[in-house]
Amino acid sequence: MAKGTVAYKIIRDHLVSGKLITGEEIAIRIDQTLTQDATGTMAYLQFEAMGVDRVKTELSVSYIDHNMLQTDFKNPDDHKYLMSVAKRYGIWLSKPGNGICHQVHVERFAKPGRTLLGSDSHTPTSGGVGMIAIGAGGLDVAAAMAGEPFYLKMPKIVGVKLSGRLPEWVTAKDIILELLRRLTVKGGVGKIFEYFGEGVKELSVPERATITNMGAELGATTSVFPSDEITRAYLKAQGREGDWVELLPDPDAEYDEVVEINLSELEPLIACPHSPDRVVPVREVEGVKVDQVVIGSCTNSSFVDLIRAGSMLRGKKVHPDVVFAVAPGSKQALELITQEGVLLNFLKAGARILESACGPCIGMGYAPPSGGVSVRSFNRNFEGRSGTPDAKVYLASPEVCVASAIAGEIVDPRRLAEKENINWISVKMPERFPYGDEAFIPPLPEEEAKGVEIYRGPNIRALPEFDELPEDIQGEVSLIVGDNITTDHIMPAGAKILPLRSNIYAISEYVYHYVDPEFLLRAKKIRDEKGKANVIIGGENYGQGSSREHAALAPRFLGVRAVIAKSFARIHHANLVNFGIVPLEFLDKEDYGKFSLGDELEIPGLLERLKEGKEVVVINKATGEEVLCRYNLTPKQVSVLLAGGLLNWIKKKQGVPL
């Protein structure tokens, strides 16, 4: 076990149960939670169902940053619901326009040495200030707000040793892209990445946050930096020096694994369509014509990113064939670049200024043209995520984005800087940030909060009740999918579907909508006419990407009771369990090919096998073959499955009638 590390120390100090042995189930106390409006509405409906009178965390924050397009009543109704829930239960609320949850949390709330659980996969962003910050499903976050610990398997702690210094035009984005190039989107499953070494001192807190943010694309549980004098200076500039504590690895700290990166040897990198790990040097794809460029997202929209990008544009123009947009990550960052005069550089160059929100990153507006090429400073480029099914999205640093916007094609910023006489600038930490707290609503006092009436618009529907796990599963294969299926594939986002997040009855109509438009009718027929369970067959890394629990909740509503895959992504695996869907893994991965659409299946004695820790037998009644499956479940997860899901489990534990 990797003792003496920053991650080990924080987990040790928050341990509620279990032993700090890799792979063992542990439970940790959660200090802070965050939600965003796309996941938060359902999370708070679940929290309400738990019957708790007030949140029990040190701090809980509800951010409104995803469903910002108000084309009808649905999104504003959700926002009004979230505002009323925050007042009623003692939660901070960040109003629309205040910024992206992860960046704002780093700025105003993140504390070294604390734990944070968020209903968004990029919650590890706050690891940039020395937190153990973990993304989870909304139901897990609701449980934490109700005072429950968070359960997980003790991850390996991987040390990422940074040495050397970043050359000009090479940035923090290139560090995490290099890790993705080496390790792939599956390389971080079951691991915490902890950064150490002399190179750490070269990185500001916003740059560290870029790296911890995009560690989610590795499949990592979380990523963390030490809390040092650089962290202290950042928090002091935020008016929060009192939140700082020094948190460093011991001189003799041991890591389960070590990855070494010499910063001096890196060059500008870019992730090609359609995966964050398809990373190559920018120079290898130079010349690709570009239609659209965007700087933003929770990965690269800090003041560091915006000041440098805006400085590059001083006296320059965006190429006539390129549409270029900038979405500042927070109101604070927008205020700062306005004060510094950088905002005017963007405007004079011909850039569009988008709202401080997630926006294009989740397909909420600003989609590329048909077949278009978009270069973005984002974290994900899954096929269709941008809102345009056949768009080609590249991921790169803001510096590469600006260079490509000027040139009209993908270009190495070093080459463009030489050609256009653009100087590299080192961004200095301001002595004091403009805090931007005007858009926060603080919690009400407890007695006053009890009198708040919660607003519910017509699109807000209570969570359906789900039954306990049956002794046997009689089912049918309703879908077969390949490797690296994302939660975007399962439960699409975008301006049409995201507003339905608080209505599981409506949003379930879009499960696997773009992968197989016939899935919905097939699943309903199996559930309603045949009275059987739906079973999905999947490949490697099933459920990677966003933490959206709707990718488990909506299939459960459609009658999915088991997913059999070669392997699962961490958060989605947990979400399946939370909603009573059994995640099974092929004992022999070659057995994946033994199933066809429509095959009748039987999983006999499932209940007893889970209780006894035995392998599960899946009988394909169409072929007569029997396939052995295992399950990667902790004792607590088994008990949750038996109860039919986490909400049922918590209600039983607290004596609340089901």
C-alpha positions as CSV (number, residue, x, y, z in Angstrom):
1,M,0.0,0.0,0.0
2,A,1.3,3.4,-1.0
3,K,1.8,5.0,2.5
4,G,3.0,8.5,3.1
5,T,1.3,9.9,-0.1
6,V,-1.1,12.8,-0.1
7,A,-3.9,10.6,-1.2
8,Y,-3.2,8.1,1.5
9,K,-3.2,10.7,4.2
10,I,-6.5,12.2,3.2
11,I,-8.3,8.9,2.9
12,R,-6.8,7.7,6.2
13,D,-8.1,10.8,8.0
14,H,-11.6,10.3,6.5
15,L,-11.8,6.5,6.9
16,V,-15.1,5.3,8.4
17,S,-14.8,1.6,7.8
18,G,-12.5,-0.9,6.0
19,K,-8.8,-1.3,5.7
20,L,-6.5,0.7,3.5
21,I,-5.5,-2.3,1.3
22,T,-5.7,-2.0,-2.4
23,G,-9.0,-3.6,-3.7
24,E,-10.6,-3.7,-0.3
25,E,-14.0,-2.0,0.2
26,I,-13.7,1.2,2.3
27,A,-16.1,3.9,3.4
28,I,-15.0,7.5,3.7
29,R,-16.6,10.5,5.3
30,I,-17.5,13.2,2.8
31,D,-16.9,16.8,3.7
32,Q,-18.4,18.6,0.7
33,T,-20.7,17.8,-2.2
34,L,-21.5,19.5,-5.5
35,T,-24.2,18.9,-8.0
36,Q,-25.0,20.6,-11.3
37,D,-28.4,21.1,-12.8
38,A,-28.3,18.3,-15.3
39,T,-27.8,15.7,-12.5
40,G,-28.9,17.8,-9.5
41,T,-32.6,17.8,-10.1
42,M,-32.8,14.0,-9.8
43,A,-30.2,13.9,-7.0
44,Y,-32.3,16.3,-4.9
45,L,-35.5,14.3,-5.7
46,Q,-33.7,11.3,-4.3
47,F,-32.4,13.3,-1.3
48,E,-36.0,14.4,-0.6
49,A,-37.1,10.7,-0.7
50,M,-34.6,9.9,2.1
51,G,-36.6,12.0,4.6
52,V,-33.6,14.0,5.9
53,D,-34.4,17.5,7.2
54,R,-31.1,19.2,6.3
55,V,-27.8,18.3,4.6
56,K,-25.3,16.9,7.0
57,T,-22.1,17.8,5.2
58,E,-19.8,20.7,6.0
59,L,-20.7,22.3,2.7
60,S,-23.0,21.4,-0.2
61,V,-23.3,23.5,-3.3
62,S,-25.8,23.3,-6.1
63,Y,-24.5,24.7,-9.4
64,I,-26.6,25.8,-12.4
65,D,-24.3,25.5,-15.4
66,H,-25.4,22.8,-17.8
67,N,-29.1,23.3,-18.9
68,M,-28.7,27.0,-19.6
69,L,-30.8,27.3,-22.8
70,Q,-34.3,28.3,-21.8
71,T,-36.2,27.5,-25.0
72,D,-39.3,26.6,-23.0
73,F,-40.4,26.1,-19.4
74,K,-38.4,22.9,-18.5
75,N,-35.0,24.3,-17.7
76,P,-36.2,27.4,-15.9
77,D,-38.6,25.2,-13.9
78,D,-35.7,23.0,-12.9
79,H,-33.6,26.0,-11.9
80,K,-36.5,27.3,-9.7
81,Y,-36.8,23.9,-8.1
82,L,-33.1,23.8,-7.4
83,M,-33.2,27.3,-5.8
84,S,-36.1,26.3,-3.5
85,V,-34.4,23.0,-2.6
86,A,-31.2,24.8,-1.7
87,K,-33.0,27.2,0.6
88,R,-35.0,24.4,2.2
89,Y,-32.1,22.0,3.0
90,G,-29.1,24.3,3.8
91,I,-27.3,24.2,0.4
92,W,-25.3,27.0,-1.3
93,L,-26.7,27.8,-4.8
94,S,-24.6,29.1,-7.7
95,K,-27.0,30.9,-10.1
96,P,-27.0,30.6,-13.9
97,G,-24.1,32.6,-15.3
98,N,-21.9,32.3,-12.3
99,G,-19.8,29.7,-14.1
100,I,-18.9,26.0,-14.5
101,C,-19.2,24.1,-11.2
102,H,-15.7,22.7,-11.2
103,Q,-13.9,25.9,-11.9
104,V,-16.1,27.9,-9.5
105,H,-15.6,25.3,-6.8
106,V,-11.8,25.5,-7.1
107,E,-12.0,29.2,-6.9
108,R,-14.4,29.6,-3.9
109,F,-14.8,26.4,-1.9
110,A,-12.2,23.7,-2.5
111,K,-10.0,23.1,0.6
112,P,-6.8,21.1,0.8
113,G,-7.1,17.9,2.9
114,R,-10.9,17.7,2.5
115,T,-13.1,15.2,0.6
116,L,-15.5,16.2,-2.1
117,L,-18.2,14.0,-3.8
118,G,-19.8,15.4,-7.0
119,S,-22.5,14.3,-9.3
120,D,-20.3,15.0,-12.3
121,S,-17.4,12.9,-13.6
122,H,-15.0,16.0,-13.6
123,T,-15.3,16.6,-9.9
124,P,-11.6,15.6,-9.5
125,T,-10.8,19.1,-10.8
126,S,-10.6,20.2,-7.1
127,G,-7.7,17.8,-6.7
128,G,-5.7,20.7,-8.1
129,V,-5.8,22.2,-4.6
130,G,-5.1,19.0,-2.7
131,M,-8.6,17.5,-2.2
132,I,-9.7,14.0,-2.7
133,A,-12.5,14.9,-5.1
134,I,-14.5,12.1,-6.6
135,G,-17.2,11.9,-9.3
136,A,-20.2,9.7,-8.6
137,G,-23.8,9.2,-9.5
138,G,-26.4,11.6,-8.1
139,L,-27.8,9.0,-5.8
140,D,-24.4,8.5,-4.1
141,V,-24.2,12.3,-3.7
142,A,-27.7,12.4,-2.2
143,A,-26.7,9.7,0.2
144,A,-23.6,11.7,1.2
145,M,-25.7,14.8,1.8
146,A,-27.9,12.6,4.1
147,G,-24.9,11.7,6.2
148,E,-23.9,8.4,4.6
149,P,-20.3,7.6,3.9
150,F,-19.1,7.0,0.4
151,Y,-18.1,3.4,-0.4
152,L,-15.5,2.4,-2.9
153,K,-12.7,0.0,-3.4
154,M,-9.4,1.3,-2.1
155,P,-7.6,2.4,-5.4
156,K,-4.0,2.0,-6.3
157,I,-2.1,5.2,-5.8
158,V,0.0,5.9,-8.9
159,G,2.7,8.5,-8.5
160,V,3.2,10.7,-11.6
161,K,6.7,12.2,-11.2
162,L,7.1,15.5,-13.0
163,S,10.6,16.7,-13.8
164,G,12.1,19.4,-16.0
165,R,10.3,22.5,-17.2
166,L,7.6,23.0,-19.8
167,P,9.0,24.6,-23.0
168,E,7.3,27.6,-24.4
169,W,4.0,26.8,-26.2
170,V,3.7,23.5,-24.2
171,T,1.1,23.6,-21.4
172,A,-0.6,21.6,-18.7
173,K,-3.1,20.3,-21.3
174,D,-0.2,18.6,-23.0
175,I,0.8,16.8,-19.7
176,I,-2.5,15.1,-19.4
177,L,-2.7,14.4,-23.1
178,E,0.7,12.7,-22.8
179,L,-0.7,10.5,-20.0
180,L,-3.7,9.6,-22.1
181,R,-1.4,8.8,-25.1
182,R,0.5,6.4,-22.9
183,L,-2.2,4.9,-20.7
184,T,-5.5,5.1,-22.8
185,V,-9.0,5.8,-21.5
186,K,-8.9,2.6,-19.5
187,G,-5.4,3.2,-18.0
188,G,-6.7,4.8,-14.8
189,V,-9.5,2.4,-13.7
190,G,-9.1,1.6,-10.0
191,K,-6.4,4.2,-9.6
192,I,-5.6,7.6,-8.0
193,F,-3.0,9.7,-9.8
194,E,-0.9,11.8,-7.5
195,Y,1.5,14.3,-9.0
196,F,4.9,14.9,-7.3
197,G,8.4,15.9,-8.2
198,E,10.2,19.2,-9.0
199,G,8.0,19.8,-12.0
200,V,5.0,20.3,-9.8
201,K,6.4,23.7,-8.7
202,E,6.2,24.9,-12.3
203,L,2.4,24.6,-12.4
204,S,-0.2,27.1,-11.0
205,V,-3.4,25.9,-9.4
206,P,-5.5,26.5,-12.5
207,E,-2.9,24.5,-14.5
208,R,-3.0,21.7,-11.9
209,A,-6.8,21.7,-12.1
210,T,-6.6,21.2,-15.9
211,I,-4.7,18.0,-15.3
212,T,-6.8,16.6,-12.5
213,N,-9.9,17.5,-14.4
214,M,-9.0,15.5,-17.5
215,G,-7.7,12.6,-15.4
216,A,-11.4,11.5,-15.6
217,E,-10.7,10.6,-19.2
218,L,-8.2,8.0,-17.9
219,G,-11.0,6.4,-16.0
220,A,-9.2,7.3,-12.7
221,T,-11.0,7.4,-9.4
222,T,-9.4,10.9,-8.9
223,S,-6.2,12.8,-9.3
224,V,-4.5,15.0,-6.7
225,F,-1.7,17.5,-6.3
226,P,0.1,18.4,-3.1
227,S,-1.0,21.6,-1.2
228,D,2.1,23.7,-1.2
229,E,3.1,27.4,-1.2
230,I,1.7,27.7,-4.7
231,T,-1.7,26.5,-3.4
232,R,-1.3,29.0,-0.5
233,A,-0.7,31.9,-2.8
234,Y,-3.7,31.0,-4.9
235,L,-6.0,30.7,-1.9
236,K,-4.7,34.0,-0.5
237,A,-5.5,35.8,-3.8
238,Q,-9.0,34.3,-3.5
239,G,-9.3,35.7,0.0
240,R,-9.2,32.2,1.5
241,E,-5.8,31.8,2.9
242,G,-7.4,30.5,6.1
243,D,-8.5,27.4,4.2
244,W,-4.9,26.5,3.3
245,V,-3.0,23.7,5.0
246,E,0.2,22.2,3.9
247,L,-0.2,18.7,2.6
248,L,2.9,17.1,1.0
249,P,4.0,13.5,0.5
250,D,6.5,12.2,3.0
251,P,10.1,12.1,1.8
252,D,10.0,8.3,1.9
253,A,6.5,8.1,0.4
254,E,5.9,4.9,-1.7
255,Y,3.6,4.6,-4.6
256,D,2.0,1.5,-6.0
257,E,3.2,2.5,-9.4
258,V,5.3,5.4,-10.8
259,V,5.0,7.1,-14.2
260,E,7.7,9.6,-15.1
261,I,7.2,12.6,-17.3
262,N,10.0,14.9,-18.3
263,L,8.3,18.2,-19.0
264,S,11.2,19.4,-21.0
265,E,10.7,16.7,-23.6
266,L,7.0,17.4,-24.3
267,E,5.6,19.2,-27.3
268,P,2.1,20.5,-28.3
269,L,-0.2,17.5,-28.5
270,I,-3.8,17.0,-29.9
271,A,-6.4,14.3,-29.4
272,C,-7.9,13.2,-32.7
273,P,-11.5,12.1,-33.3
274,H,-13.3,10.3,-31.6
275,S,-11.5,9.6,-28.3
276,P,-9.4,11.6,-25.8
277,D,-6.6,9.0,-26.0
278,R,-6.1,9.2,-29.8
279,V,-3.2,11.6,-29.1
280,V,-0.5,12.7,-31.5
281,P,1.8,15.7,-31.8
282,V,0.1,18.6,-33.4
283,R,2.8,18.7,-36.1
284,E,1.5,15.3,-37.4
285,V,-2.0,16.7,-38.3
286,E,-1.0,20.2,-39.4
287,G,-2.9,21.4,-42.4
288,V,-6.3,19.9,-41.5
289,K,-8.9,22.7,-42.4
290,V,-10.9,23.9,-39.5
291,D,-14.5,25.2,-39.4
292,Q,-14.9,26.0,-35.8
293,V,-12.7,26.6,-32.7
294,V,-13.9,26.8,-29.1
295,I,-12.0,27.7,-25.9
296,G,-13.9,26.7,-22.7
297,S,-15.2,23.8,-20.6
298,C,-14.2,23.0,-17.1
299,T,-10.8,21.9,-18.4
300,N,-9.4,25.0,-20.0
301,S,-11.3,28.2,-19.3
302,S,-9.5,29.6,-16.3
303,F,-7.9,33.1,-16.2
304,V,-4.5,31.5,-17.1
305,D,-6.0,30.0,-20.3
306,L,-8.0,33.1,-21.2
307,I,-5.2,35.7,-20.6
308,R,-2.7,33.8,-22.7
309,A,-5.2,33.0,-25.5
310,G,-6.4,36.6,-25.6
311,S,-2.8,37.9,-25.6
312,M,-2.0,35.8,-28.6
313,L,-4.9,37.5,-30.5
314,R,-3.7,41.0,-29.9
315,G,-3.7,42.7,-33.3
316,K,-4.7,39.4,-35.0
317,K,-7.9,38.3,-36.8
318,V,-9.7,35.0,-36.8
319,H,-9.5,33.3,-40.2
320,P,-12.5,34.2,-42.5
321,D,-13.5,30.5,-42.8
322,V,-13.4,29.9,-39.0
323,V,-16.1,30.6,-36.4
324,F,-14.3,31.1,-33.1
325,A,-16.0,31.2,-29.6
326,V,-14.8,31.6,-26.1
327,A,-16.8,30.5,-23.0
328,P,-15.1,31.8,-19.8
329,G,-15.3,29.2,-17.1
330,S,-16.6,31.6,-14.4
331,K,-17.9,35.0,-13.7
332,Q,-14.6,35.6,-11.8
333,A,-12.5,34.8,-14.9
334,L,-14.7,36.9,-17.1
335,E,-14.3,39.9,-14.7
336,L,-10.6,39.4,-14.6
337,I,-10.0,39.4,-18.3
338,T,-12.2,42.4,-18.6
339,Q,-10.1,44.3,-16.0
340,E,-6.9,43.2,-17.8
341,G,-8.2,44.4,-21.2
342,V,-7.9,40.9,-22.7
343,L,-11.6,40.5,-23.4
344,L,-11.3,43.3,-26.0
345,N,-8.6,41.3,-27.8
346,F,-11.1,38.5,-28.3
347,L,-13.8,40.8,-29.6
348,K,-11.5,42.8,-31.9
349,A,-10.2,39.5,-33.4
350,G,-13.7,38.4,-34.2
351,A,-14.5,35.9,-31.5
352,R,-17.9,35.1,-30.1
353,I,-18.2,35.4,-26.3
354,L,-20.5,32.6,-24.9
355,E,-22.0,32.4,-21.5
356,S,-19.9,31.2,-18.5
357,A,-21.3,27.7,-18.7
358,C,-20.7,24.2,-20.0
359,G,-22.4,25.0,-23.3
360,P,-20.7,23.3,-26.4
361,C,-18.9,20.7,-24.3
362,I,-22.2,18.9,-23.6
363,G,-23.8,19.7,-27.0
364,M,-25.8,22.5,-25.5
365,G,-25.5,24.9,-28.4
366,Y,-22.7,25.9,-30.7
367,A,-22.7,22.6,-32.6
368,P,-20.2,22.3,-35.6
369,P,-21.5,22.2,-39.2
370,S,-22.2,18.9,-40.9
371,G,-19.0,17.0,-41.3
372,G,-17.2,19.9,-39.8
373,V,-13.9,20.0,-38.0
374,S,-13.9,21.6,-34.6
375,V,-10.8,22.2,-32.4
376,R,-11.7,22.5,-28.8
377,S,-9.9,23.0,-25.5
378,F,-12.4,20.5,-23.9
379,N,-12.0,17.0,-22.3
380,R,-14.1,14.8,-24.5
381,N,-14.6,14.3,-28.2
382,F,-16.9,11.3,-28.4
383,E,-18.7,10.9,-31.6
384,G,-21.9,13.0,-31.7
385,R,-21.3,14.6,-28.3
386,S,-20.9,18.0,-30.0
387,G,-24.5,17.8,-31.3
388,T,-23.4,17.0,-34.8
389,P,-23.3,13.3,-35.5
390,D,-20.6,13.4,-38.2
391,A,-18.5,16.3,-36.9
392,K,-14.8,15.7,-36.3
393,V,-13.7,17.1,-32.9
394,Y,-10.1,17.5,-31.9
395,L,-9.0,18.3,-28.3
396,A,-6.0,20.6,-27.7
397,S,-4.7,23.4,-25.5
398,P,-6.1,26.9,-25.8
399,E,-2.8,27.9,-27.5
400,V,-3.3,25.3,-30.2
401,C,-6.9,26.5,-30.5
402,V,-6.0,30.1,-31.0
403,A,-3.2,29.2,-33.5
404,S,-5.7,27.1,-35.5
405,A,-8.3,29.9,-35.4
406,I,-5.8,32.4,-36.9
407,A,-4.4,30.0,-39.5
408,G,-7.7,28.4,-40.5
409,E,-6.2,25.0,-40.2
410,I,-4.6,22.9,-37.4
411,V,-1.1,24.3,-36.8
412,D,1.6,23.9,-34.2
413,P,1.5,27.1,-32.2
414,R,5.3,27.3,-32.2
415,R,5.4,27.5,-36.0
416,L,2.5,30.1,-36.1
417,A,4.2,32.2,-33.4
418,E,7.4,32.4,-35.4
419,K,5.5,33.2,-38.6
420,E,3.2,35.8,-37.0
421,N,5.7,37.2,-34.5
422,I,3.6,36.2,-31.4
423,N,5.5,36.2,-28.1
424,W,4.9,33.6,-25.4
425,I,3.7,35.1,-22.1
426,S,3.9,33.8,-18.6
427,V,0.7,34.5,-16.8
428,K,1.2,35.9,-13.3
429,M,-1.1,35.2,-10.4
430,P,-3.1,38.4,-9.5
431,E,-2.7,39.7,-6.0
432,R,-6.4,39.6,-5.5
433,F,-9.1,38.0,-7.7
434,P,-12.5,39.6,-8.2
435,Y,-14.4,37.1,-6.2
436,G,-17.6,37.1,-8.2
437,D,-19.7,36.0,-5.2
438,E,-22.7,38.2,-6.2
439,A,-24.3,35.2,-8.0
440,F,-24.2,32.9,-4.9
441,I,-27.2,32.4,-2.7
442,P,-26.0,31.2,0.8
443,P,-28.0,28.7,2.9
444,L,-30.8,30.0,5.1
445,P,-30.8,29.5,8.8
446,E,-32.3,26.2,9.8
447,E,-35.5,27.5,11.3
448,E,-36.2,29.8,8.4
449,A,-35.4,27.1,5.9
450,K,-38.2,24.8,7.3
451,G,-40.8,27.3,6.1
452,V,-39.6,27.2,2.5
453,E,-42.0,25.7,0.0
454,I,-40.4,23.6,-2.7
455,Y,-41.3,24.6,-6.3
456,R,-42.2,21.8,-8.7
457,G,-42.9,22.5,-12.4
458,P,-44.9,20.1,-14.6
459,N,-41.8,18.4,-16.0
460,I,-40.5,17.4,-12.6
461,R,-41.6,13.8,-11.8
462,A,-40.8,11.8,-8.7
463,L,-38.5,8.8,-9.0
464,P,-40.2,5.6,-10.0
465,E,-40.3,2.9,-7.3
466,F,-38.2,-0.2,-8.2
467,D,-38.7,-3.8,-6.9
468,E,-36.1,-6.0,-5.2
469,L,-33.9,-8.3,-7.2
470,P,-35.7,-11.6,-8.2
471,E,-34.3,-15.0,-7.4
472,D,-33.8,-15.8,-11.1
473,I,-33.7,-13.6,-14.2
474,Q,-35.7,-14.7,-17.2
475,G,-34.7,-12.3,-19.9
476,E,-33.9,-11.5,-23.5
477,V,-30.9,-9.9,-25.2
478,S,-32.3,-6.5,-26.3
479,L,-29.0,-4.9,-27.4
480,I,-25.4,-5.9,-28.2
481,V,-22.7,-3.1,-28.3
482,G,-19.0,-3.0,-28.7
483,D,-16.0,-1.6,-26.7
484,N,-15.8,1.8,-25.1
485,I,-19.5,2.5,-25.1
486,T,-20.0,5.9,-23.3
487,T,-22.8,7.2,-21.2
488,D,-23.3,9.6,-24.1
489,H,-24.2,6.6,-26.2
490,I,-26.5,5.2,-23.6
491,M,-28.2,8.4,-22.5
492,P,-27.5,11.3,-25.0
493,A,-27.2,14.9,-23.9
494,G,-27.8,18.0,-26.0
495,A,-30.4,20.7,-26.1
496,K,-33.3,18.4,-26.9
497,I,-32.8,15.7,-24.3
498,L,-31.0,17.4,-21.3
499,P,-34.1,19.3,-20.2
500,L,-35.8,16.0,-19.5
501,R,-33.4,15.0,-16.8
502,S,-36.0,15.6,-14.0
503,N,-38.5,13.4,-15.8
504,I,-37.4,9.8,-16.1
505,Y,-40.6,8.8,-17.9
506,A,-39.8,11.2,-20.7
507,I,-36.0,10.9,-20.9
508,S,-36.2,7.1,-21.0
509,E,-37.6,7.4,-24.6
510,Y,-34.1,8.4,-25.7
511,V,-32.0,5.5,-24.3
512,Y,-29.5,4.3,-27.0
513,H,-31.4,6.6,-29.3
514,Y,-28.5,7.2,-31.7
515,V,-26.9,3.8,-31.4
516,D,-30.0,1.8,-32.2
517,P,-33.3,3.7,-32.7
518,E,-35.2,0.4,-32.4
519,F,-33.9,-0.4,-28.9
520,L,-36.7,1.5,-27.2
521,L,-39.6,-0.4,-28.8
522,R,-37.7,-3.7,-28.4
523,A,-37.1,-3.1,-24.7
524,K,-40.7,-2.1,-24.0
525,K,-42.0,-5.1,-25.8
526,I,-39.8,-7.4,-23.8
527,R,-40.8,-5.7,-20.5
528,D,-44.5,-5.2,-21.2
529,E,-45.7,-7.8,-23.6
530,K,-43.3,-10.7,-22.8
531,G,-43.0,-9.9,-19.1
532,K,-39.2,-10.5,-19.2
533,A,-36.1,-8.7,-18.2
534,N,-33.9,-6.8,-20.8
535,V,-30.3,-7.9,-20.9
536,I,-27.6,-5.9,-22.6
537,I,-24.3,-7.4,-23.9
538,G,-21.3,-5.1,-23.9
539,G,-17.6,-5.0,-24.7
540,E,-14.6,-3.5,-22.8
541,N,-14.9,-0.4,-20.6
542,Y,-18.7,-0.3,-20.8
543,G,-20.1,3.1,-19.6
544,Q,-17.0,5.3,-19.8
545,G,-17.3,9.0,-19.7
546,S,-19.9,11.2,-17.9
547,S,-21.2,10.3,-14.4
548,R,-24.8,10.7,-15.6
549,E,-26.8,8.2,-13.6
550,H,-29.6,8.5,-16.1
551,A,-27.6,6.1,-18.2
552,A,-28.4,3.5,-15.5
553,L,-31.7,4.8,-14.2
554,A,-33.5,5.1,-17.6
555,P,-32.5,1.6,-18.7
556,R,-33.7,0.3,-15.4
557,F,-37.0,2.0,-16.0
558,L,-37.2,0.2,-19.3
559,G,-36.7,-3.1,-17.6
560,V,-33.0,-3.8,-18.0
561,R,-32.0,-6.0,-15.0
562,A,-28.5,-7.2,-16.1
563,V,-25.6,-5.9,-18.3
564,I,-23.0,-8.6,-19.2
565,A,-19.8,-7.0,-20.5
566,K,-16.1,-7.6,-20.8
567,S,-15.4,-4.8,-18.3
568,F,-17.0,-1.7,-16.9
569,A,-16.0,1.9,-16.2
570,R,-16.0,2.7,-12.5
571,I,-18.8,5.3,-12.1
572,H,-21.3,3.6,-14.4
573,H,-20.6,0.2,-12.7
574,A,-21.6,1.9,-9.4
575,N,-24.6,3.5,-11.0
576,L,-25.9,0.2,-12.3
577,V,-25.7,-1.2,-8.8
578,N,-27.4,1.8,-7.4
579,F,-30.5,1.2,-9.5
580,G,-30.6,-2.5,-9.2
581,I,-29.1,-3.6,-12.5
582,V,-26.6,-6.5,-12.1
583,P,-23.2,-5.8,-13.8
584,L,-21.7,-9.2,-14.8
585,E,-18.4,-9.7,-16.5
586,F,-17.6,-12.6,-18.8
587,L,-15.2,-15.0,-17.2
588,D,-13.9,-15.8,-20.7
589,K,-14.1,-12.7,-22.9
590,E,-14.5,-14.9,-26.0
591,D,-18.0,-15.7,-24.7
592,Y,-19.0,-12.2,-25.8
593,G,-19.5,-13.7,-29.3
594,K,-21.9,-16.4,-28.2
595,F,-24.9,-14.1,-28.0
596,S,-27.3,-12.7,-30.7
597,L,-30.0,-10.1,-30.5
598,G,-33.3,-11.7,-29.3
599,D,-31.7,-14.7,-27.6
600,E,-33.7,-15.9,-24.6
601,L,-31.6,-16.0,-21.4
602,E,-31.9,-17.5,-18.0
603,I,-29.8,-16.6,-15.0
604,P,-30.8,-19.2,-12.4
605,G,-30.2,-18.8,-8.7
606,L,-28.8,-15.3,-9.1
607,L,-29.9,-14.2,-5.7
608,E,-28.2,-17.0,-3.9
609,R,-25.1,-16.9,-6.0
610,L,-24.6,-13.2,-5.2
611,K,-25.1,-13.9,-1.5
612,E,-22.7,-16.8,-1.5
613,G,-20.0,-15.2,-3.7
614,K,-20.3,-17.8,-6.4
615,E,-19.9,-17.3,-10.1
616,V,-23.0,-16.7,-12.1
617,V,-24.3,-19.0,-14.8
618,V,-26.0,-17.5,-17.8
619,I,-27.9,-20.0,-19.9
620,N,-28.6,-19.1,-23.6
621,K,-31.8,-20.9,-24.2
622,A,-31.5,-20.2,-28.0
623,T,-28.3,-22.1,-28.3
624,G,-28.3,-24.3,-25.1
625,E,-24.8,-22.9,-24.1
626,E,-23.9,-22.0,-20.6
627,V,-21.6,-19.1,-20.0
628,L,-19.9,-18.4,-16.7
629,C,-19.7,-14.8,-15.4
630,R,-18.1,-13.1,-12.4
631,Y,-19.0,-9.9,-10.7
632,N,-16.7,-7.2,-9.3
633,L,-19.0,-6.3,-6.3
634,T,-18.3,-5.4,-2.7
635,P,-20.4,-6.9,0.1
636,K,-22.2,-3.5,0.4
637,Q,-23.0,-3.5,-3.3
638,V,-24.4,-7.0,-3.1
639,S,-26.7,-5.9,-0.4
640,V,-27.8,-2.8,-2.4
641,L,-28.5,-5.0,-5.4
642,L,-30.6,-7.4,-3.3
643,A,-32.7,-4.4,-2.1
644,G,-33.3,-3.3,-5.7
645,G,-31.1,-0.3,-5.5
646,L,-29.4,2.2,-3.2
647,L,-32.5,4.3,-2.4
648,N,-34.3,1.1,-1.2
649,W,-31.2,0.1,0.8
650,I,-31.0,3.5,2.6
651,K,-34.7,3.6,3.3
652,K,-34.5,0.1,4.9
653,K,-31.5,1.2,6.9
654,Q,-33.2,4.4,8.2
655,G,-36.5,2.6,8.7
656,V,-38.4,4.6,6.1
657,P,-41.2,2.7,4.4
658,L,-40.5,1.7,0.8
